[in-house]
Amino acid sequence: MRRPMLIAIGVLLVLIGALWTLQGLNYVGGSAMSGKTLWAIIGPIVVIVGAVLGWRGLGKRGVGNRPT
C-alpha cells in the first residue's frame, strides 16, 4: 500500500508544481499567483520533491524482497 501512495502523492505534487511554475511565469492567468516570481521558484522545487517521491514509490525490488 505504501508504494502506490508514494506514486500518487508524487504525481499530484508534480502536477501542482508545474501549475505553480506556469502561473509564476505568467503563462496561466486569472490567479493572484500569476506573474509572481515566488511561485516560479517554489513550483520547480515542488516538482522535484514530487518526482523524488514518485521515483521512490517505483523503486526496484530485490530478489529477496517481499511487497509490503
All heavy atoms as TSV, in Angstrom:
chain	resi	resn	atom	element	x	y	z
A	1	MET	N	N	0.822	-1.205	0.000
A	1	MET	CA	C	0.000	0.000	0.000
A	1	MET	C	C	0.856	1.254	0.000
A	1	MET	O	O	0.441	2.279	-0.487
A	1	MET	CB	C	-0.924	-0.050	1.233
A	1	MET	CG	C	-1.900	1.057	1.265
A	1	MET	SD	S	-3.029	0.890	-0.114
A	1	MET	CE	C	-4.407	1.738	0.493
A	2	ARG	N	N	2.048	1.171	0.535
A	2	ARG	CA	C	2.916	2.336	0.645
A	2	ARG	C	C	3.377	2.827	-0.730
A	2	ARG	O	O	3.413	4.026	-0.984
A	2	ARG	CB	C	4.114	1.978	1.509
A	2	ARG	CG	C	5.077	3.112	1.686
A	2	ARG	CD	C	6.191	2.702	2.643
A	2	ARG	NE	N	7.126	3.780	2.791
A	2	ARG	CZ	C	8.349	3.761	2.310
A	2	ARG	NH1	N	8.779	2.711	1.649
A	2	ARG	NH2	N	9.146	4.778	2.479
A	3	ARG	N	N	3.730	1.895	-1.616
A	3	ARG	CA	C	4.250	2.278	-2.921
A	3	ARG	C	C	3.223	3.037	-3.769
A	3	ARG	O	O	3.546	4.083	-4.322
A	3	ARG	CB	C	4.757	1.043	-3.648
A	3	ARG	CG	C	5.992	0.458	-2.965
A	3	ARG	CD	C	6.471	-0.755	-3.653
A	3	ARG	NE	N	6.867	-0.367	-5.007
A	3	ARG	CZ	C	7.138	-1.213	-5.961
A	3	ARG	NH1	N	7.052	-2.492	-5.751
A	3	ARG	NH2	N	7.489	-0.782	-7.153
A	4	PRO	N	N	1.993	2.545	-3.899
A	4	PRO	CA	C	1.013	3.298	-4.687
A	4	PRO	C	C	0.737	4.688	-4.105
A	4	PRO	O	O	0.501	5.645	-4.846
A	4	PRO	CB	C	-0.243	2.423	-4.652
A	4	PRO	CG	C	0.248	1.053	-4.344
A	4	PRO	CD	C	1.466	1.234	-3.505
A	5	MET	N	N	0.777	4.795	-2.779
A	5	MET	CA	C	0.538	6.090	-2.133
A	5	MET	C	C	1.660	7.066	-2.473
A	5	MET	O	O	1.393	8.231	-2.777
A	5	MET	CB	C	0.429	5.905	-0.619
A	5	MET	CG	C	0.086	7.177	0.105
A	5	MET	SD	S	-1.574	7.736	-0.253
A	5	MET	CE	C	-2.485	6.670	0.800
A	6	LEU	N	N	2.902	6.597	-2.433
A	6	LEU	CA	C	4.034	7.462	-2.789
A	6	LEU	C	C	3.939	7.919	-4.242
A	6	LEU	O	O	4.199	9.083	-4.556
A	6	LEU	CB	C	5.364	6.735	-2.563
A	6	LEU	CG	C	5.881	6.660	-1.146
A	6	LEU	CD1	C	7.164	5.827	-1.099
A	6	LEU	CD2	C	6.124	8.032	-0.576
A	7	ILE	N	N	3.569	7.002	-5.116
A	7	ILE	CA	C	3.444	7.349	-6.531
A	7	ILE	C	C	2.337	8.380	-6.727
A	7	ILE	O	O	2.524	9.379	-7.442
A	7	ILE	CB	C	3.194	6.089	-7.376
A	7	ILE	CG1	C	4.416	5.172	-7.321
A	7	ILE	CG2	C	2.861	6.453	-8.817
A	7	ILE	CD1	C	4.185	3.784	-7.885
A	8	ALA	N	N	1.188	8.171	-6.099
A	8	ALA	CA	C	0.059	9.092	-6.248
A	8	ALA	C	C	0.403	10.477	-5.714
A	8	ALA	O	O	0.116	11.497	-6.368
A	8	ALA	CB	C	-1.166	8.537	-5.529
A	9	ILE	N	N	1.028	10.536	-4.549
A	9	ILE	CA	C	1.414	11.835	-3.985
A	9	ILE	C	C	2.465	12.497	-4.869
A	9	ILE	O	O	2.413	13.709	-5.097
A	9	ILE	CB	C	1.918	11.662	-2.536
A	9	ILE	CG1	C	0.766	11.254	-1.628
A	9	ILE	CG2	C	2.569	12.939	-2.024
A	9	ILE	CD1	C	1.180	10.853	-0.226
A	10	GLY	N	N	3.400	11.713	-5.380
A	10	GLY	CA	C	4.431	12.251	-6.262
A	10	GLY	C	C	3.838	12.863	-7.520
A	10	GLY	O	O	4.204	13.970	-7.924
A	11	VAL	N	N	2.913	12.156	-8.148
A	11	VAL	CA	C	2.269	12.669	-9.369
A	11	VAL	C	C	1.496	13.943	-9.065
A	11	VAL	O	O	1.559	14.928	-9.817
A	11	VAL	CB	C	1.345	11.592	-9.987
A	11	VAL	CG1	C	0.456	12.180	-11.068
A	11	VAL	CG2	C	2.177	10.445	-10.539
A	12	LEU	N	N	0.765	13.942	-7.952
A	12	LEU	CA	C	-0.003	15.126	-7.565
A	12	LEU	C	C	0.919	16.333	-7.354
A	12	LEU	O	O	0.624	17.438	-7.828
A	12	LEU	CB	C	-0.808	14.841	-6.304
A	12	LEU	CG	C	-1.713	15.954	-5.813
A	12	LEU	CD1	C	-2.806	16.235	-6.837
A	12	LEU	CD2	C	-2.332	15.582	-4.482
A	13	LEU	N	N	2.036	16.121	-6.658
A	13	LEU	CA	C	2.974	17.218	-6.419
A	13	LEU	C	C	3.600	17.725	-7.719
A	13	LEU	O	O	3.801	18.931	-7.883
A	13	LEU	CB	C	4.064	16.794	-5.434
A	13	LEU	CG	C	3.628	16.679	-3.973
A	13	LEU	CD1	C	4.769	16.134	-3.127
A	13	LEU	CD2	C	3.169	18.020	-3.435
A	14	VAL	N	N	3.910	16.816	-8.633
A	14	VAL	CA	C	4.475	17.235	-9.917
A	14	VAL	C	C	3.468	18.109	-10.673
A	14	VAL	O	O	3.832	19.164	-11.224
A	14	VAL	CB	C	4.899	16.015	-10.764
A	14	VAL	CG1	C	5.186	16.414	-12.201
A	14	VAL	CG2	C	6.129	15.351	-10.151
A	15	LEU	N	N	2.212	17.691	-10.685
A	15	LEU	CA	C	1.193	18.475	-11.393
A	15	LEU	C	C	0.967	19.845	-10.747
A	15	LEU	O	O	0.871	20.863	-11.443
A	15	LEU	CB	C	-0.120	17.693	-11.453
A	15	LEU	CG	C	-0.104	16.430	-12.312
A	15	LEU	CD1	C	-1.412	15.673	-12.169
A	15	LEU	CD2	C	0.174	16.779	-13.763
A	16	ILE	N	N	0.884	19.868	-9.424
A	16	ILE	CA	C	0.685	21.137	-8.718
A	16	ILE	C	C	1.892	22.052	-8.919
A	16	ILE	O	O	1.739	23.246	-9.187
A	16	ILE	CB	C	0.425	20.895	-7.217
A	16	ILE	CG1	C	-0.956	20.264	-7.025
A	16	ILE	CG2	C	0.533	22.177	-6.412
A	16	ILE	CD1	C	-1.228	19.787	-5.617
A	17	GLY	N	N	3.084	21.482	-8.800
A	17	GLY	CA	C	4.297	22.274	-9.001
A	17	GLY	C	C	4.400	22.845	-10.406
A	17	GLY	O	O	4.812	23.987	-10.602
A	18	ALA	N	N	4.003	22.047	-11.387
A	18	ALA	CA	C	4.017	22.531	-12.771
A	18	ALA	C	C	3.031	23.684	-12.948
A	18	ALA	O	O	3.351	24.690	-13.602
A	18	ALA	CB	C	3.689	21.394	-13.727
A	19	LEU	N	N	1.844	23.552	-12.366
A	19	LEU	CA	C	0.856	24.631	-12.448
A	19	LEU	C	C	1.383	25.895	-11.783
A	19	LEU	O	O	1.275	26.991	-12.348
A	19	LEU	CB	C	-0.459	24.200	-11.802
A	19	LEU	CG	C	-1.546	25.279	-11.747
A	19	LEU	CD1	C	-1.951	25.699	-13.153
A	19	LEU	CD2	C	-2.735	24.772	-10.962
A	20	TRP	N	N	1.966	25.751	-10.592
A	20	TRP	CA	C	2.506	26.913	-9.889
A	20	TRP	C	C	3.621	27.574	-10.696
A	20	TRP	O	O	3.725	28.795	-10.735
A	20	TRP	CB	C	3.020	26.523	-8.514
A	20	TRP	CG	C	1.936	26.219	-7.533
A	20	TRP	CD1	C	0.589	26.362	-7.709
A	20	TRP	CD2	C	2.107	25.699	-6.215
A	20	TRP	NE1	N	-0.077	25.965	-6.579
A	20	TRP	CE2	C	0.822	25.561	-5.649
A	20	TRP	CE3	C	3.213	25.347	-5.468
A	20	TRP	CZ2	C	0.629	25.091	-4.371
A	20	TRP	CZ3	C	3.022	24.865	-4.184
A	20	TRP	CH2	C	1.737	24.738	-3.637
A	21	THR	N	N	4.450	26.763	-11.332
A	21	THR	CA	C	5.525	27.314	-12.160
A	21	THR	C	C	4.951	28.118	-13.317
A	21	THR	O	O	5.388	29.247	-13.586
A	21	THR	CB	C	6.424	26.189	-12.704
A	21	THR	OG1	O	6.967	25.459	-11.602
A	21	THR	CG2	C	7.551	26.751	-13.548
A	22	LEU	N	N	3.975	27.549	-14.003
A	22	LEU	CA	C	3.358	28.238	-15.140
A	22	LEU	C	C	2.647	29.514	-14.703
A	22	LEU	O	O	2.677	30.529	-15.405
A	22	LEU	CB	C	2.397	27.304	-15.871
A	22	LEU	CG	C	3.057	26.131	-16.592
A	22	LEU	CD1	C	1.993	25.195	-17.149
A	22	LEU	CD2	C	3.985	26.621	-17.682
A	23	GLN	N	N	2.031	29.488	-13.526
A	23	GLN	CA	C	1.396	30.702	-13.020
A	23	GLN	C	C	2.449	31.740	-12.670
A	23	GLN	O	O	2.280	32.925	-12.966
A	23	GLN	CB	C	0.540	30.391	-11.795
A	23	GLN	CG	C	-0.749	29.698	-12.138
A	23	GLN	CD	C	-1.574	29.368	-10.911
A	23	GLN	OE1	O	-1.040	29.005	-9.869
A	23	GLN	NE2	N	-2.886	29.475	-11.044
A	24	GLY	N	N	3.510	31.307	-12.043
A	24	GLY	CA	C	4.570	32.245	-11.678
A	24	GLY	C	C	5.226	32.886	-12.885
A	24	GLY	O	O	5.645	34.040	-12.840
A	25	LEU	N	N	5.306	32.128	-13.980
A	25	LEU	CA	C	5.887	32.662	-15.215
A	25	LEU	C	C	4.856	33.411	-16.059
A	25	LEU	O	O	5.161	33.861	-17.156
A	25	LEU	CB	C	6.500	31.514	-16.029
A	25	LEU	CG	C	7.692	30.816	-15.372
A	25	LEU	CD1	C	8.103	29.598	-16.186
A	25	LEU	CD2	C	8.856	31.773	-15.196
A	26	ASN	N	N	3.638	33.515	-15.542
A	26	ASN	CA	C	2.539	34.259	-16.159
A	26	ASN	C	C	2.033	33.619	-17.456
A	26	ASN	O	O	1.537	34.298	-18.333
A	26	ASN	CB	C	2.906	35.725	-16.392
A	26	ASN	CG	C	1.696	36.629	-16.321
A	26	ASN	OD1	O	0.684	36.274	-15.726
A	26	ASN	ND2	N	1.793	37.804	-16.919
A	27	TYR	N	N	2.188	32.273	-17.586
A	27	TYR	CA	C	1.608	31.559	-18.723
A	27	TYR	C	C	0.161	31.180	-18.440
A	27	TYR	O	O	-0.605	30.946	-19.353
A	27	TYR	CB	C	2.408	30.290	-19.040
A	27	TYR	CG	C	3.745	30.580	-19.682
A	27	TYR	CD1	C	4.928	30.292	-19.019
A	27	TYR	CD2	C	3.820	31.142	-20.942
A	27	TYR	CE1	C	6.151	30.559	-19.595
A	27	TYR	CE2	C	5.038	31.419	-21.533
A	27	TYR	CZ	C	6.197	31.118	-20.858
A	27	TYR	OH	O	7.409	31.388	-21.433
A	28	VAL	N	N	-0.185	31.069	-17.150
A	28	VAL	CA	C	-1.553	30.780	-16.734
A	28	VAL	C	C	-2.022	31.978	-15.914
A	28	VAL	O	O	-1.451	32.281	-14.875
A	28	VAL	CB	C	-1.626	29.482	-15.884
A	28	VAL	CG1	C	-3.039	29.249	-15.392
A	28	VAL	CG2	C	-1.125	28.301	-16.675
A	29	GLY	N	N	-3.036	32.642	-16.404
A	29	GLY	CA	C	-3.511	33.846	-15.729
A	29	GLY	C	C	-4.736	33.574	-14.878
A	29	GLY	O	O	-5.177	32.438	-14.709
A	30	GLY	N	N	-5.279	34.633	-14.330
A	30	GLY	CA	C	-6.518	34.544	-13.566
A	30	GLY	C	C	-6.338	34.171	-12.111
A	30	GLY	O	O	-7.269	33.705	-11.475
A	31	SER	N	N	-5.147	34.356	-11.578
A	31	SER	CA	C	-4.885	33.994	-10.198
A	31	SER	C	C	-4.022	35.066	-9.554
A	31	SER	O	O	-3.278	35.773	-10.239
A	31	SER	CB	C	-4.160	32.651	-10.150
A	31	SER	OG	O	-3.679	32.382	-8.862
A	32	ALA	N	N	-4.096	35.147	-8.237
A	32	ALA	CA	C	-3.220	36.074	-7.520
A	32	ALA	C	C	-1.759	35.626	-7.622
A	32	ALA	O	O	-0.852	36.411	-7.373
A	32	ALA	CB	C	-3.641	36.151	-6.057
A	33	MET	N	N	-1.538	34.370	-7.987
A	33	MET	CA	C	-0.184	33.832	-8.119
A	33	MET	C	C	0.435	34.156	-9.477
A	33	MET	O	O	1.644	34.013	-9.652
A	33	MET	CB	C	-0.219	32.313	-7.933
A	33	MET	CG	C	-0.666	31.896	-6.543
A	33	MET	SD	S	-1.168	30.173	-6.405
A	33	MET	CE	C	0.204	29.294	-7.040
A	34	SER	N	N	-0.376	34.567	-10.428
A	34	SER	CA	C	0.100	34.807	-11.788
A	34	SER	C	C	1.095	35.961	-11.839
A	34	SER	O	O	0.857	37.038	-11.294
A	34	SER	CB	C	-1.078	35.108	-12.713
A	34	SER	OG	O	-1.938	34.001	-12.773
A	35	GLY	N	N	2.217	35.708	-12.477
A	35	GLY	CA	C	3.238	36.735	-12.664
A	35	GLY	C	C	4.093	36.996	-11.439
A	35	GLY	O	O	4.868	37.947	-11.427
A	36	LYS	N	N	3.991	36.164	-10.414
A	36	LYS	CA	C	4.779	36.347	-9.188
A	36	LYS	C	C	6.006	35.442	-9.225
A	36	LYS	O	O	5.901	34.227	-9.376
A	36	LYS	CB	C	3.961	36.011	-7.934
A	36	LYS	CG	C	2.657	36.759	-7.829
A	36	LYS	CD	C	2.869	38.207	-7.543
A	36	LYS	CE	C	1.503	38.865	-7.377
A	36	LYS	NZ	N	1.541	40.262	-7.299
A	37	THR	N	N	7.160	36.037	-9.065
A	37	THR	CA	C	8.422	35.290	-9.127
A	37	THR	C	C	8.491	34.203	-8.058
A	37	THR	O	O	9.062	33.136	-8.299
A	37	THR	CB	C	9.612	36.265	-8.966
A	37	THR	OG1	O	9.487	37.296	-9.937
A	37	THR	CG2	C	10.925	35.555	-9.140
A	38	LEU	N	N	7.907	34.445	-6.904
A	38	LEU	CA	C	7.934	33.465	-5.821
A	38	LEU	C	C	7.418	32.116	-6.296
A	38	LEU	O	O	8.003	31.063	-6.008
A	38	LEU	CB	C	7.103	33.964	-4.632
A	38	LEU	CG	C	6.951	32.996	-3.468
A	38	LEU	CD1	C	8.301	32.764	-2.796
A	38	LEU	CD2	C	5.940	33.518	-2.479
A	39	TRP	N	N	6.314	32.085	-7.044
A	39	TRP	CA	C	5.718	30.837	-7.497
A	39	TRP	C	C	6.519	30.215	-8.626
A	39	TRP	O	O	6.484	28.988	-8.812
A	39	TRP	CB	C	4.263	31.054	-7.884
A	39	TRP	CG	C	3.493	31.474	-6.684
A	39	TRP	CD1	C	2.999	32.716	-6.419
A	39	TRP	CD2	C	3.206	30.682	-5.535
A	39	TRP	NE1	N	2.410	32.731	-5.177
A	39	TRP	CE2	C	2.518	31.497	-4.615
A	39	TRP	CE3	C	3.445	29.360	-5.183
A	39	TRP	CZ2	C	2.071	31.030	-3.387
A	39	TRP	CZ3	C	3.010	28.904	-3.957
A	39	TRP	CH2	C	2.328	29.719	-3.080
A	40	ALA	N	N	7.256	31.021	-9.365
A	40	ALA	CA	C	8.147	30.486	-10.397
A	40	ALA	C	C	9.347	29.791	-9.766
A	40	ALA	O	O	10.026	29.001	-10.417
A	40	ALA	CB	C	8.604	31.600	-11.327
A	41	ILE	N	N	9.622	30.074	-8.500
A	41	ILE	CA	C	10.726	29.423	-7.773
A	41	ILE	C	C	10.196	28.222	-6.978
A	41	ILE	O	O	10.795	27.149	-6.994
A	41	ILE	CB	C	11.419	30.436	-6.837
A	41	ILE	CG1	C	12.098	31.520	-7.664
A	41	ILE	CG2	C	12.419	29.737	-5.929
A	41	ILE	CD1	C	12.583	32.698	-6.852
A	42	ILE	N	N	9.068	28.392	-6.295
A	42	ILE	CA	C	8.513	27.315	-5.478
A	42	ILE	C	C	8.028	26.155	-6.355
A	42	ILE	O	O	8.209	24.985	-5.996
A	42	ILE	CB	C	7.362	27.846	-4.595
A	42	ILE	CG1	C	7.917	28.790	-3.535
A	42	ILE	CG2	C	6.595	26.704	-3.940
A	42	ILE	CD1	C	6.856	29.463	-2.692
A	43	GLY	N	N	7.441	26.466	-7.495
A	43	GLY	CA	C	6.894	25.433	-8.379
A	43	GLY	C	C	7.890	24.348	-8.757
A	43	GLY	O	O	7.617	23.155	-8.555
A	44	PRO	N	N	9.062	24.703	-9.299
A	44	PRO	CA	C	10.029	23.658	-9.657
A	44	PRO	C	C	10.534	22.862	-8.450
A	44	PRO	O	O	10.831	21.669	-8.586
A	44	PRO	CB	C	11.177	24.436	-10.304
A	44	PRO	CG	C	10.581	25.706	-10.764
A	44	PRO	CD	C	9.471	26.011	-9.801
A	45	ILE	N	N	10.606	23.494	-7.303
A	45	ILE	CA	C	11.022	22.769	-6.093
A	45	ILE	C	C	9.985	21.695	-5.767
A	45	ILE	O	O	10.338	20.552	-5.454
A	45	ILE	CB	C	11.221	23.747	-4.915
A	45	ILE	CG1	C	12.404	24.670	-5.198
A	45	ILE	CG2	C	11.421	22.985	-3.602
A	45	ILE	CD1	C	12.542	25.828	-4.235
A	46	VAL	N	N	8.711	22.051	-5.861
A	46	VAL	CA	C	7.640	21.087	-5.594
A	46	VAL	C	C	7.661	19.971	-6.644
A	46	VAL	O	O	7.447	18.800	-6.321
A	46	VAL	CB	C	6.266	21.800	-5.550
A	46	VAL	CG1	C	5.130	20.805	-5.452
A	46	VAL	CG2	C	6.217	22.776	-4.386
A	47	VAL	N	N	7.950	20.316	-7.898
A	47	VAL	CA	C	8.067	19.302	-8.955
A	47	VAL	C	C	9.171	18.305	-8.616
A	47	VAL	O	O	8.998	17.094	-8.739
A	47	VAL	CB	C	8.323	19.955	-10.333
A	47	VAL	CG1	C	8.729	18.912	-11.360
A	47	VAL	CG2	C	7.092	20.711	-10.803
A	48	ILE	N	N	10.310	18.802	-8.179
A	48	ILE	CA	C	11.442	17.920	-7.843
A	48	ILE	C	C	11.086	17.007	-6.668
A	48	ILE	O	O	11.355	15.804	-6.702
A	48	ILE	CB	C	12.705	18.753	-7.552
A	48	ILE	CG1	C	13.197	19.409	-8.836
A	48	ILE	CG2	C	13.800	17.892	-6.927
A	48	ILE	CD1	C	14.264	20.451	-8.637
A	49	VAL	N	N	10.465	17.572	-5.632
A	49	VAL	CA	C	10.062	16.758	-4.477
A	49	VAL	C	C	9.079	15.669	-4.918
A	49	VAL	O	O	9.205	14.503	-4.531
A	49	VAL	CB	C	9.450	17.640	-3.361
A	49	VAL	CG1	C	8.801	16.794	-2.285
A	49	VAL	CG2	C	10.506	18.548	-2.769
A	50	GLY	N	N	8.114	16.041	-5.758
A	50	GLY	CA	C	7.153	15.060	-6.252
A	50	GLY	C	C	7.804	13.978	-7.091
A	50	GLY	O	O	7.458	12.800	-6.980
A	51	ALA	N	N	8.771	14.361	-7.926
A	51	ALA	CA	C	9.472	13.381	-8.757
A	51	ALA	C	C	10.264	12.402	-7.893
A	51	ALA	O	O	10.286	11.195	-8.162
A	51	ALA	CB	C	10.386	14.094	-9.743
A	52	VAL	N	N	10.901	12.912	-6.845
A	52	VAL	CA	C	11.664	12.038	-5.942
A	52	VAL	C	C	10.728	11.064	-5.232
A	52	VAL	O	O	11.019	9.869	-5.138
A	52	VAL	CB	C	12.483	12.879	-4.932
A	52	VAL	CG1	C	13.047	12.005	-3.829
A	52	VAL	CG2	C	13.595	13.630	-5.641
A	53	LEU	N	N	9.593	11.551	-4.737
A	53	LEU	CA	C	8.635	10.661	-4.077
A	53	LEU	C	C	8.115	9.601	-5.038
A	53	LEU	O	O	8.019	8.420	-4.691
A	53	LEU	CB	C	7.462	11.455	-3.505
A	53	LEU	CG	C	7.719	12.229	-2.227
A	53	LEU	CD1	C	6.470	13.005	-1.832
A	53	LEU	CD2	C	8.140	11.309	-1.114
A	54	GLY	N	N	7.767	10.013	-6.243
A	54	GLY	CA	C	7.292	9.058	-7.240
A	54	GLY	C	C	8.347	8.034	-7.598
A	54	GLY	O	O	8.061	6.838	-7.726
A	55	TRP	N	N	9.575	8.480	-7.730
A	55	TRP	CA	C	10.687	7.584	-8.053
A	55	TRP	C	C	10.890	6.560	-6.939
A	55	TRP	O	O	11.105	5.387	-7.204
A	55	TRP	CB	C	11.955	8.404	-8.272
A	55	TRP	CG	C	13.118	7.570	-8.712
A	55	TRP	CD1	C	14.138	7.120	-7.945
A	55	TRP	CD2	C	13.371	7.090	-10.027
A	55	TRP	NE1	N	15.005	6.394	-8.700
A	55	TRP	CE2	C	14.559	6.357	-9.991
A	55	TRP	CE3	C	12.694	7.222	-11.238
A	55	TRP	CZ2	C	15.088	5.745	-11.112
A	55	TRP	CZ3	C	13.235	6.607	-12.361
A	55	TRP	CH2	C	14.413	5.888	-12.289
A	56	ARG	N	N	10.792	7.022	-5.700
A	56	ARG	CA	C	10.937	6.099	-4.558
A	56	ARG	C	C	9.789	5.100	-4.527
A	56	ARG	O	O	9.972	3.947	-4.142
A	56	ARG	CB	C	11.007	6.872	-3.253
A	56	ARG	CG	C	12.308	7.661	-3.161
A	56	ARG	CD	C	12.614	8.104	-1.813
A	56	ARG	NE	N	12.794	6.941	-0.937
A	56	ARG	CZ	C	13.040	7.028	0.350
A	56	ARG	NH1	N	13.135	8.218	0.901
A	56	ARG	NH2	N	13.182	5.959	1.083
A	57	GLY	N	N	8.615	5.539	-4.932
A	57	GLY	CA	C	7.479	4.622	-4.987
A	57	GLY	C	C	7.632	3.577	-6.066
A	57	GLY	O	O	7.131	2.464	-5.952
A	58	LEU	N	N	8.341	3.925	-7.139
A	58	LEU	CA	C	8.574	2.986	-8.221
A	58	LEU	C	C	9.807	2.119	-7.984
A	58	LEU	O	O	10.096	1.244	-8.787
A	58	LEU	CB	C	8.786	3.740	-9.543
A	58	LEU	CG	C	7.575	4.433	-10.128
A	58	LEU	CD1	C	7.989	5.264	-11.332
A	58	LEU	CD2	C	6.510	3.431	-10.505
A	59	GLY	N	N	10.522	2.377	-6.886
A	59	GLY	CA	C	11.801	1.726	-6.598
A	59	GLY	C	C	11.846	0.244	-6.927
A	59	GLY	O	O	10.847	-0.458	-6.897
A	60	LYS	N	N	13.042	-0.216	-7.235
A	60	LYS	CA	C	13.249	-1.616	-7.604
A	60	LYS	C	C	13.099	-2.511	-6.389
A	60	LYS	O	O	13.492	-2.168	-5.287
A	60	LYS	CB	C	14.654	-1.802	-8.175
A	60	LYS	CG	C	14.893	-1.044	-9.436
A	60	LYS	CD	C	16.304	-1.283	-9.902
A	60	LYS	CE	C	16.618	-0.433	-11.101
A	60	LYS	NZ	N	17.990	-0.590	-11.543
A	61	ARG	N	N	12.575	-3.673	-6.624
A	61	ARG	CA	C	12.502	-4.696	-5.583
A	61	ARG	C	C	13.593	-5.713	-5.859
A	61	ARG	O	O	13.717	-6.200	-6.967
A	61	ARG	CB	C	11.150	-5.391	-5.594
A	61	ARG	CG	C	10.075	-4.555	-4.977
A	61	ARG	CD	C	8.859	-5.389	-4.779
A	61	ARG	NE	N	7.909	-4.997	-5.822
A	61	ARG	CZ	C	6.759	-5.581	-6.010
A	61	ARG	NH1	N	6.415	-6.606	-5.287
A	61	ARG	NH2	N	5.952	-5.171	-6.949
A	62	GLY	N	N	14.343	-6.012	-4.829
A	62	GLY	CA	C	15.392	-7.017	-4.979
A	62	GLY	C	C	14.799	-8.413	-5.036
A	62	GLY	O	O	13.609	-8.622	-4.836
A	63	VAL	N	N	15.642	-9.411	-5.272
A	63	VAL	CA	C	15.207	-10.788	-5.396
A	63	VAL	C	C	14.536	-11.276	-4.114
A	63	VAL	O	O	13.510	-11.937	-4.137
A	63	VAL	CB	C	16.408	-11.701	-5.766
A	63	VAL	CG1	C	15.998	-13.156	-5.753
A	63	VAL	CG2	C	16.958	-11.286	-7.117
A	64	GLY	N	N	15.111	-10.966	-2.966
A	64	GLY	CA	C	14.599	-11.464	-1.705
A	64	GLY	C	C	13.543	-10.587	-1.057
A	64	GLY	O	O	13.025	-10.925	-0.007
A	65	ASN	N	N	13.212	-9.470	-1.644
A	65	ASN	CA	C	12.252	-8.551	-1.030
A	65	ASN	C	C	10.818	-8.952	-1.332
A	65	ASN	O	O	10.493	-9.305	-2.439
A	65	ASN	CB	C	12.472	-7.120	-1.519
A	65	ASN	CG	C	13.798	-6.559	-1.057
A	65	ASN	OD1	O	14.400	-7.083	-0.134
A	65	ASN	ND2	N	14.244	-5.511	-1.697
A	66	ARG	N	N	10.009	-8.876	-0.322
A	66	ARG	CA	C	8.595	-9.142	-0.489
A	66	ARG	C	C	7.846	-7.819	-0.534
A	66	ARG	O	O	8.193	-6.900	0.182
A	66	ARG	CB	C	8.055	-9.972	0.650
A	66	ARG	CG	C	8.578	-11.360	0.663
A	66	ARG	CD	C	7.930	-12.134	1.766
A	66	ARG	NE	N	8.305	-13.525	1.640
A	66	ARG	CZ	C	7.828	-14.469	2.401
A	66	ARG	NH1	N	6.970	-14.153	3.361
A	66	ARG	NH2	N	8.196	-15.705	2.238
A	67	PRO	N	N	6.793	-7.737	-1.334
A	67	PRO	CA	C	5.997	-6.495	-1.346
A	67	PRO	C	C	5.314	-6.287	0.002
A	67	PRO	O	O	4.909	-7.246	0.651
A	67	PRO	CB	C	4.979	-6.717	-2.456
A	67	PRO	CG	C	4.969	-8.182	-2.711
A	67	PRO	CD	C	6.281	-8.748	-2.228
A	68	THR	N	N	5.193	-5.033	0.379
A	68	THR	CA	C	4.558	-4.730	1.655
A	68	THR	C	C	3.120	-4.351	1.466
A	68	THR	O	O	2.689	-3.905	0.479
A	68	THR	CB	C	5.288	-3.585	2.397
A	68	THR	OG1	O	5.366	-2.465	1.542
A	68	THR	CG2	C	6.636	-4.031	2.837
